[in-house]
Structures are given as C-alpha cells and as structure tokens.
Amino acid sequence: AKENSNKAWVSYGPLKVDWSRWRYLKGSYFTKIQNKKGQYLYLAVNCEERRMNHTLKNGKWRNWFFLKNDFEHDLINDFCD
C-alpha cells in the first residue's frame, strides 16, 4: 500500500479505490470502491492467497475469486507488494 498511500482515490480499470482508508479484518484488507455505474461498494484483498472479494449492491459479500483482469493484478500488486 506504500506506493499510492498519499492518494485518496486511485483508479484501476473500471474502479475507483479509496486508497487512504484500507482496514484490516480477519487476514484480509478492505476499503470502499466506486464502480463504473457510480455505486459505492467494498473491496477486500487477501495478499497471501492473491484473491479478491467485493460486496454486491445489497451489501452482501460474494465469494472470493482469483484475479482475471490486468487491473486486478495491478491493484493487488500495488497494494500487497
């Protein structure tokens, strides 16, 4: 998280990530994101397993997933490395 720690919102692909407010919970980090539709959701990152999760519109978390998109790899590399 060092690389972008002085920025508030950082863009990754279709997401804007609230970089200044990462929180730690149960082995993962999470923060608020804004998707391309302008909706505010939460993103969770697990650095050890290199996986992500995010909330849906109703606030429920979905399942952890492995990264598919370049912007997901960029985000997890910037945050975890």
Secondary structure, DSSP 8 states (H G I E B T S, - for coil): --TTTT-SEEEETTEEEEGGG-EEETTEEEEEEE-TTS-EEEEEEETTTTEEEEB-TTS-B---EE--SHHHHHHHHHHH-
